Amino acid sequence: MRYRDMIADNYVSACASALDPKSNPSAPLSKLRWLGVANILNESSRSTFAQIFRLRGHDILNRGSVEIRPATDLNDANPSAAYLWDLLLHDPFTRGVLALLHHRARDVGYAFVKRIIFISHGYEGREHSGEPSPLELRLDLVVELARGGDDEMAITANI
C-alpha cells in the first residue's frame, strides 16, 4: 500500500470510528486540513530536514521549526525555489502528501498545500557525544491543506 493511500484510509477509518455507526460511516476527505508525521526515523526524510534547516540558516540541533509556504518559497522570484522543490519531491512524506492531493484530488476537495512545517525538538546532549541518533533528535512534519477561495498559491505535482 502506498503512503498516500495509507493517509486516506487511516483518516476515513479514524473518523468513521468516532461517528455514530447509524450515520454516514465515512468522513469525507474533503474536510481534511492537517496532516502530520511524528518522530521521523526515515534517513532520507531526516536528510531533507537537515538540508532545509541549513538552507534557512537554522541549526537542526536547536529546538525550532522551518515553515515552507508555496506562495513565497516556491515561486520563480525565490532563487532557492528549484532546490527546495527538489528536496520536497525527494522526501517520502512530502511526496506522499503531494501524491495524495494529485491522485485523489476530487476526494480531498481539490486541496493544495498551504504550508509545510518542519519541526526539530532539538538535541540536548551535544556536549556528551557527536551526532545524535534518530532516537535522540526528534523530527516532526506538519502539512496544512487549503482549498479554493484561499489566497495562497496552489502547490501541485504530477506524481
Accessible surface in RSA format (square Angstrom, percent):
REM  Atomic radii and reference values for relative SASA: ProtOr
REM  Chains: A
REM  Algorithm: Lee & Richards
REM  Probe-radius: 1.40
REM  Slices: 20
REM RES _ NUM      All-atoms   Total-Side   Main-Chain    Non-polar    All polar
REM                ABS   REL    ABS   REL    ABS   REL    ABS   REL    ABS   REL
RES MET A   1   165.18  85.5  81.24  53.8  83.94 199.9  84.17  71.6  81.01 107.3
RES ARG A   2   155.47  65.3 149.15  76.0   6.32  15.0  38.52  52.7 116.95  70.9
RES TYR A   3    65.21  30.4  57.18  32.5   8.02  20.9  48.91  36.8  16.30  20.1
RES ARG A   4    41.47  17.4  40.29  20.5   1.18   2.8   1.51   2.1  39.96  24.2
RES ASP A   5    39.53  27.7  39.53  39.3   0.00   0.0  10.53  24.8  29.00  28.9
RES MET A   6    82.15  42.5  81.33  53.8   0.82   2.0  63.94  54.4  18.21  24.1
RES ILE A   7    17.05   9.7  10.19   7.6   6.86  16.5  15.74  11.3   1.31   3.6
RES ALA A   8     0.77   0.7   0.55   0.9   0.21   0.5   0.77   1.1   0.00   0.0
RES ASP A   9    64.05  44.9  58.11  57.8   5.93  14.0  25.35  59.7  38.70  38.6
RES ASN A  10    96.02  66.2  91.39  88.3   4.63  11.1  26.13  62.9  69.90  67.6
RES TYR A  11    48.44  22.6  42.16  24.0   6.28  16.3  36.70  27.6  11.73  14.5
RES VAL A  12    41.44  27.3  41.44  37.5   0.00   0.0  41.44  36.0   0.00   0.0
RES SER A  13    70.55  59.6  61.83  82.5   8.72  20.1  29.76  63.4  40.79  57.1
RES ALA A  14    63.38  58.3  50.12  77.3  13.26  30.2  57.54  81.0   5.85  15.5
RES CYS A  15    32.43  24.5  28.19  31.4   4.24  10.0   7.45  18.9  24.97  26.9
RES ALA A  16    30.76  28.3  21.69  33.5   9.07  20.6  21.90  30.8   8.86  23.5
RES SER A  17    97.69  82.5  58.41  78.0  39.28  90.5  52.92 112.7  44.76  62.7
RES ALA A  18    89.16  82.0  48.15  74.3  41.01  93.3  59.07  83.2  30.10  79.7
RES LEU A  19    73.10  40.7  64.50  46.1   8.60  21.6  66.25  46.5   6.85  18.4
RES ASP A  20    83.17  58.3  69.12  68.8  14.04  33.2  33.41  78.6  49.76  49.6
RES PRO A  21   118.20  86.1  93.72  85.4  24.48  89.0  99.90  82.5  18.30 113.8
RES LYS A  22   194.30  94.8 155.81  95.6  38.49  91.6 106.89  96.2  87.40  93.1
RES SER A  23    54.75  46.3  39.15  52.3  15.59  35.9  48.54 103.4   6.20   8.7
RES ASN A  24    99.57  68.7  86.11  83.2  13.46  32.4  39.08  94.1  60.49  58.5
RES PRO A  25    85.23  62.1  82.97  75.6   2.26   8.2  83.77  69.2   1.46   9.1
RES SER A  26    49.23  41.6  46.69  62.3   2.53   5.8  20.11  42.8  29.12  40.8
RES ALA A  27    14.05  12.9  10.48  16.2   3.56   8.1  11.45  16.1   2.60   6.9
RES PRO A  28    67.49  49.2  56.53  51.5  10.96  39.8  67.49  55.7   0.00   0.0
RES LEU A  29     8.52   4.7   4.68   3.3   3.84   9.7   4.68   3.3   3.84  10.3
RES SER A  30    42.03  35.5  35.01  46.7   7.02  16.2  21.13  45.0  20.90  29.3
RES LYS A  31   147.74  72.1 126.69  77.7  21.05  50.1  73.16  65.8  74.58  79.4
RES LEU A  32     5.90   3.3   5.90   4.2   0.00   0.0   5.90   4.1   0.00   0.0
RES ARG A  33   118.71  49.8 114.92  58.6   3.80   9.0  37.66  51.5  81.05  49.1
RES TRP A  34   112.01  44.9  96.70  46.8  15.31  35.9  82.42  43.9  29.59  48.0
RES LEU A  35    23.16  12.9  18.63  13.3   4.52  11.4  23.07  16.2   0.09   0.2
RES GLY A  36    59.01  72.8   0.00   N/A  59.01  72.8  20.11  55.2  38.91  87.1
RES VAL A  37    29.87  19.7  23.57  21.3   6.31  15.2  27.63  24.0   2.24   6.1
RES ALA A  38    66.42  61.1  44.21  68.2  22.21  50.5  44.50  62.7  21.92  58.1
RES ASN A  39    63.36  43.7  55.72  53.8   7.64  18.4  12.26  29.5  51.09  49.4
RES ILE A  40     2.90   1.6   0.00   0.0   2.90   7.0   2.90   2.1   0.00   0.0
RES LEU A  41    90.25  50.3  77.85  55.7  12.40  31.2  77.96  54.8  12.29  33.1
RES ASN A  42    63.74  44.0  50.88  49.2  12.86  31.0  16.21  39.0  47.53  45.9
RES GLU A  43   147.54  84.7 137.26 103.8  10.27  24.5  50.70  98.1  96.84  79.1
RES SER A  44    57.98  49.0  45.88  61.2  12.10  27.9  37.51  79.9  20.48  28.7
RES SER A  45     0.00   0.0   0.00   0.0   0.00   0.0   0.00   0.0   0.00   0.0
RES ARG A  46    30.46  12.8  26.96  13.7   3.50   8.3  14.44  19.7  16.02   9.7
RES SER A  47    53.31  45.0  45.26  60.4   8.05  18.5  31.72  67.6  21.59  30.2
RES THR A  48     5.74   4.1   5.74   5.8   0.00   0.0   0.00   0.0   5.74   8.7
RES PHE A  49     0.23   0.1   0.23   0.1   0.00   0.0   0.23   0.1   0.00   0.0
RES ALA A  50    25.62  23.6  24.28  37.5   1.34   3.0  24.35  34.3   1.27   3.4
RES GLN A  51    48.45  27.1  46.10  33.7   2.35   5.6  10.82  23.0  37.63  28.5
RES ILE A  52     0.06   0.0   0.06   0.0   0.00   0.0   0.06   0.0   0.00   0.0
RES PHE A  53     2.20   1.1   2.20   1.4   0.00   0.0   2.20   1.3   0.00   0.0
RES ARG A  54   159.65  67.0 144.68  73.8  14.97  35.6  70.56  96.4  89.09  54.0
RES LEU A  55    63.51  35.4  32.01  22.9  31.50  79.2  39.63  27.8  23.88  64.3
RES ARG A  56    82.03  34.4  58.39  29.8  23.64  56.3  29.42  40.2  52.61  31.9
RES GLY A  57    69.35  85.5   0.00   N/A  69.35  85.5  35.92  98.6  33.43  74.9
RES HIS A  58    93.98  51.4  81.57  56.7  12.41  31.7  46.95  48.4  47.03  54.7
RES ASP A  59    63.57  44.5  48.01  47.8  15.57  36.8  27.86  65.6  35.71  35.6
RES ILE A  60    26.89  15.3  24.67  18.4   2.22   5.4  24.67  17.8   2.22   6.0
RES LEU A  61    31.14  17.3  28.92  20.7   2.22   5.6  28.92  20.3   2.22   6.0
RES ASN A  62    79.18  54.6  75.45  72.9   3.72   9.0  23.48  56.5  55.69  53.8
RES ARG A  63   172.18  72.3 143.68  73.2  28.49  67.8  63.75  87.1 108.42  65.7
RES GLY A  64    30.49  37.6   0.00   N/A  30.49  37.6  30.12  82.7   0.37   0.8
RES SER A  65    59.94  50.7  41.30  55.1  18.64  42.9   8.25  17.6  51.70  72.4
RES VAL A  66     4.01   2.6   0.89   0.8   3.13   7.5   4.01   3.5   0.00   0.0
RES GLU A  67    57.88  33.2  48.25  36.5   9.63  22.9  19.25  37.2  38.63  31.5
RES ILE A  68     0.17   0.1   0.17   0.1   0.00   0.0   0.17   0.1   0.00   0.0
RES ARG A  69    73.27  30.8  73.27  37.3   0.00   0.0  29.47  40.3  43.79  26.5
RES PRO A  70     0.08   0.1   0.08   0.1   0.00   0.0   0.08   0.1   0.00   0.0
RES ALA A  71    32.32  29.7  21.32  32.9  11.00  25.0  21.53  30.3  10.79  28.6
RES THR A  72    86.12  61.3  76.74  77.8   9.38  22.4  69.89  93.9  16.24  24.5
RES ASP A  73    19.19  13.4  19.19  19.1   0.00   0.0   0.00   0.0  19.19  19.1
RES LEU A  74    10.47   5.8   0.00   0.0  10.47  26.3   0.00   0.0  10.47  28.2
RES ASN A  75    48.28  33.3  43.87  42.4   4.40  10.6  23.04  55.5  25.23  24.4
RES ASP A  76   152.97 107.1 121.67 121.1  31.30  74.0  42.30  99.6 110.66 110.4
RES ALA A  77    93.87  86.3  57.01  88.0  36.86  83.8  69.17  97.4  24.70  65.4
RES ASN A  78    32.61  22.5  23.91  23.1   8.69  20.9  10.43  25.1  22.18  21.4
RES PRO A  79   135.68  98.9  95.24  86.8  40.44 147.0 107.51  88.8  28.17 175.0
RES SER A  80    31.79  26.9  27.63  36.9   4.17   9.6  20.46  43.6  11.34  15.9
RES ALA A  81     9.50   8.7   9.25  14.3   0.25   0.6   9.25  13.0   0.25   0.7
RES ALA A  82    81.87  75.3  66.96 103.3  14.90  33.9  73.36 103.3   8.51  22.5
RES TYR A  83    98.25  45.9  91.43  52.0   6.82  17.7  79.10  59.4  19.15  23.6
RES LEU A  84     0.55   0.3   0.55   0.4   0.00   0.0   0.55   0.4   0.00   0.0
RES TRP A  85    57.87  23.2  57.87  28.0   0.00   0.0  46.45  24.8  11.43  18.5
RES ASP A  86    69.94  49.0  66.49  66.2   3.46   8.2  18.36  43.2  51.58  51.4
RES LEU A  87    11.25   6.3  10.64   7.6   0.61   1.5  11.25   7.9   0.00   0.0
RES LEU A  88     0.11   0.1   0.11   0.1   0.00   0.0   0.11   0.1   0.00   0.0
RES LEU A  89    51.39  28.6  48.39  34.6   3.00   7.5  48.39  34.0   3.00   8.1
RES HIS A  90   124.63  68.1 109.04  75.8  15.59  39.9  81.10  83.6  43.52  50.6
RES ASP A  91     0.13   0.1   0.12   0.1   0.01   0.0   0.01   0.0   0.12   0.1
RES PRO A  92    49.39  36.0  37.88  34.5  11.51  41.8  44.62  36.8   4.77  29.6
RES PHE A  93    35.73  17.9  35.73  22.1   0.00   0.0  35.73  21.7   0.00   0.0
RES THR A  94     1.59   1.1   0.62   0.6   0.97   2.3   1.30   1.7   0.29   0.4
RES ARG A  95   104.21  43.8 104.21  53.1   0.00   0.0  25.28  34.5  78.93  47.8
RES GLY A  96     6.99   8.6   0.00   N/A   6.99   8.6   6.72  18.4   0.27   0.6
RES VAL A  97     4.55   3.0   4.55   4.1   0.00   0.0   4.55   4.0   0.00   0.0
RES LEU A  98     3.53   2.0   2.16   1.5   1.38   3.5   2.19   1.5   1.34   3.6
RES ALA A  99     6.73   6.2   6.73  10.4   0.00   0.0   6.73   9.5   0.00   0.0
RES LEU A 100     0.00   0.0   0.00   0.0   0.00   0.0   0.00   0.0   0.00   0.0
RES LEU A 101    13.09   7.3   7.53   5.4   5.56  14.0   7.78   5.5   5.31  14.3
RES HIS A 102    78.42  42.9  59.28  41.2  19.14  49.0  36.14  37.2  42.28  49.2
RES HIS A 103    89.65  49.0  56.40  39.2  33.25  85.1  39.64  40.9  50.01  58.2
RES ARG A 104    67.11  28.2  62.43  31.8   4.68  11.1  20.92  28.6  46.20  28.0
RES ALA A 105    29.91  27.5  27.47  42.4   2.44   5.5  27.47  38.7   2.44   6.5
RES ARG A 106   190.48  80.0 177.80  90.6  12.68  30.2  65.24  89.2 125.24  75.9
RES ASP A 107    66.22  46.4  54.54  54.3  11.68  27.6  15.37  36.2  50.85  50.7
RES VAL A 108     0.00   0.0   0.00   0.0   0.00   0.0   0.00   0.0   0.00   0.0
RES GLY A 109    23.26  28.7   0.00   N/A  23.26  28.7  14.64  40.2   8.62  19.3
RES TYR A 110   135.73  63.4 124.12  70.6  11.61  30.2 106.55  80.1  29.17  36.0
RES ALA A 111     8.55   7.9   0.00   0.0   8.55  19.4   0.00   0.0   8.55  22.6
RES PHE A 112    16.68   8.3  16.49  10.2   0.19   0.5  16.68  10.1   0.00   0.0
RES VAL A 113     0.96   0.6   0.93   0.8   0.03   0.1   0.93   0.8   0.03   0.1
RES LYS A 114    47.08  23.0  47.07  28.9   0.01   0.0   8.17   7.4  38.92  41.5
RES ARG A 115    50.03  21.0  50.03  25.5   0.00   0.0   0.64   0.9  49.39  29.9
RES ILE A 116     2.62   1.5   2.62   2.0   0.00   0.0   2.62   1.9   0.00   0.0
RES ILE A 117    24.59  14.0  24.59  18.3   0.00   0.0  24.59  17.7   0.00   0.0
RES PHE A 118     0.05   0.0   0.05   0.0   0.00   0.0   0.05   0.0   0.00   0.0
RES ILE A 119    45.77  26.0  45.77  34.1   0.00   0.0  45.77  33.0   0.00   0.0
RES SER A 120     0.53   0.4   0.00   0.0   0.53   1.2   0.00   0.0   0.53   0.7
RES HIS A 121    57.60  31.5  53.92  37.5   3.68   9.4  44.20  45.6  13.39  15.6
RES GLY A 122     8.17  10.1   0.00   N/A   8.17  10.1   0.70   1.9   7.47  16.7
RES TYR A 123    16.01   7.5   8.06   4.6   7.95  20.7   6.38   4.8   9.63  11.9
RES GLU A 124   141.28  81.1 123.08  93.1  18.20  43.3  68.00 131.5  73.28  59.8
RES GLY A 125    18.16  22.4   0.00   N/A  18.16  22.4  15.59  42.8   2.57   5.8
RES ARG A 126    94.88  39.8  81.60  41.6  13.28  31.6  42.63  58.3  52.25  31.7
RES GLU A 127   133.33  76.5  91.29  69.1  42.04 100.1  65.19 126.1  68.14  55.6
RES HIS A 128   149.03  81.5 113.89  79.2  35.14  89.9  80.56  83.0  68.47  79.7
RES SER A 129    60.72  51.3  38.66  51.6  22.06  50.8  49.72 105.9  11.00  15.4
RES GLY A 130    61.32  75.6   0.00   N/A  61.32  75.6  43.43 119.2  17.89  40.1
RES GLU A 131   148.19  85.1 123.91  93.7  24.28  57.8  61.48 118.9  86.71  70.8
RES PRO A 132    18.96  13.8   2.53   2.3  16.43  59.7   2.58   2.1  16.38 101.8
RES SER A 133    46.82  39.6  39.71  53.0   7.11  16.4  41.18  87.7   5.64   7.9
RES PRO A 134    54.60  39.8  54.40  49.6   0.20   0.7  54.40  44.9   0.20   1.3
RES LEU A 135   146.29  81.5 114.58  82.0  31.71  79.7 116.09  81.5  30.20  81.3
RES GLU A 136    89.91  51.6  69.36  52.5  20.55  48.9  30.53  59.1  59.37  48.5
RES LEU A 137     9.95   5.5   9.95   7.1   0.00   0.0   9.95   7.0   0.00   0.0
RES ARG A 138   100.05  42.0  98.52  50.2   1.53   3.6  27.85  38.1  72.20  43.8
RES LEU A 139     1.56   0.9   1.56   1.1   0.00   0.0   1.56   1.1   0.00   0.0
RES ASP A 140    15.12  10.6  15.12  15.1   0.00   0.0   5.99  14.1   9.14   9.1
RES LEU A 141     2.25   1.3   1.55   1.1   0.70   1.8   1.55   1.1   0.70   1.9
RES VAL A 142    39.21  25.8  39.21  35.5   0.00   0.0  39.21  34.1   0.00   0.0
RES VAL A 143     2.52   1.7   2.52   2.3   0.00   0.0   2.52   2.2   0.00   0.0
RES GLU A 144     4.04   2.3   4.04   3.1   0.00   0.0   0.00   0.0   4.04   3.3
RES LEU A 145     2.38   1.3   0.00   0.0   2.38   6.0   0.00   0.0   2.38   6.4
RES ALA A 146     5.66   5.2   0.80   1.2   4.86  11.1   5.66   8.0   0.00   0.0
RES ARG A 147    53.78  22.6  50.58  25.8   3.21   7.6  38.51  52.6  15.27   9.3
RES GLY A 148    71.97  88.8   0.00   N/A  71.97  88.8  41.83 114.8  30.15  67.5
RES GLY A 149    86.75 107.0   0.00   N/A  86.75 107.0  43.45 119.3  43.30  97.0
RES ASP A 150    65.26  45.7  44.50  44.3  20.76  49.1   7.81  18.4  57.46  57.3
RES ASP A 151   138.87  97.3 101.33 100.9  37.55  88.8  50.24 118.2  88.63  88.4
RES GLU A 152    36.51  21.0  24.14  18.3  12.37  29.5   1.79   3.5  34.72  28.4
RES MET A 153    75.44  39.1  64.83  42.9  10.61  25.3  50.05  42.6  25.39  33.6
RES ALA A 154    52.39  48.2  35.88  55.4  16.51  37.5  35.88  50.5  16.51  43.7
RES ILE A 155     2.14   1.2   0.04   0.0   2.11   5.1   1.25   0.9   0.90   2.4
RES THR A 156   101.77  72.4  85.62  86.8  16.15  38.5  57.35  77.0  44.41  67.1
RES ALA A 157    16.91  15.5   5.51   8.5  11.39  25.9  15.11  21.3   1.80   4.8
RES ASN A 158   139.84  96.4 103.42  99.9  36.41  87.7  32.07  77.2 107.77 104.2
RES ILE A 159    39.20  22.3  14.98  11.2  24.22  58.4  38.52  27.7   0.68   1.8
END  Absolute sums over single chains surface
CHAIN  1 A     8873.5       6971.6       1901.8       4826.8       4046.7
END  Absolute sums over all chains
TOTAL          8873.5       6971.6       1901.8       4826.8       4046.7
